[in-house]
Amino acid sequence: MKVEAEISDSTHLVLRQPLAIPAGRRVLVEIIEDDSDLDRGEYLSASAALLERAFGPDEPDYSEAGEAL
């Protein structure tokens, strides 16, 4: 089950919707950083470098017409 919540303070979460789980049940919370927290420019540069390495100038042409895609 995936549930979204916002941090209210250092010990409380505010759920976006109620849970169908009995009170007192233990749950595991995993913190996933929002994409806006990532350095988007650094991510795009690293992605472009890996694509360049995988599909460099010596890469064969895979199109059906024999022309660059």
C-alpha positions in Angstrom: 0.0 0.0 0.0 1.3 3.4 -0.9 0.1 6.4 1.1 1.0 10.1 0.7 1.5 12.3 3.8 3.0 15.6 4.7 5.2 16.2 7.7 3.4 18.3 10.3 6.3 18.5 12.8 9.2 16.2 13.8 6.8 13.6 15.3 3.6 13.9 13.2 2.5 13.1 9.7 -0.7 14.4 8.1 -2.2 11.8 5.7 -3.8 12.9 2.5 -6.5 10.2 3.0 -7.6 8.0 5.9 -6.2 4.6 6.3 -8.3 1.4 6.6 -5.9 0.1 9.3 -6.9 -0.5 12.9 -5.6 1.9 15.5 -2.5 0.7 17.3 -1.2 -1.2 14.2 2.5 -0.7 13.6 3.6 0.6 10.1 6.9 1.2 8.4 7.5 4.7 7.0 10.0 5.2 4.2 11.0 8.8 3.4 11.2 9.5 -0.4 12.7 12.9 -1.3 10.5 14.9 -3.6 11.9 15.3 -7.2 12.0 19.1 -6.6 14.8 18.4 -4.0 17.1 16.9 -6.6 19.6 18.9 -8.6 17.8 18.6 -12.0 20.7 20.1 -14.0 23.2 17.6 -12.5 20.7 14.7 -13.2 20.2 15.8 -16.8 24.0 16.2 -17.4 24.7 12.7 -16.0 21.9 11.2 -18.1 23.1 12.9 -21.3 26.7 11.7 -20.6 25.5 8.1 -20.2 23.4 8.2 -23.4 26.4 9.7 -25.3 28.5 6.8 -24.1 26.0 4.2 -25.0 25.1 5.7 -28.4 28.3 7.3 -29.5 29.4 8.2 -33.1 30.6 4.6 -33.8 27.2 3.2 -33.0 25.7 1.3 -36.0 22.5 2.6 -37.7 19.5 0.6 -36.5 16.7 2.3 -38.5 14.8 0.3 -41.2 15.6 2.9 -43.9 19.3 2.9 -43.1 19.1 6.6 -42.2 19.9 8.2 -38.9 16.9 8.3 -36.5 
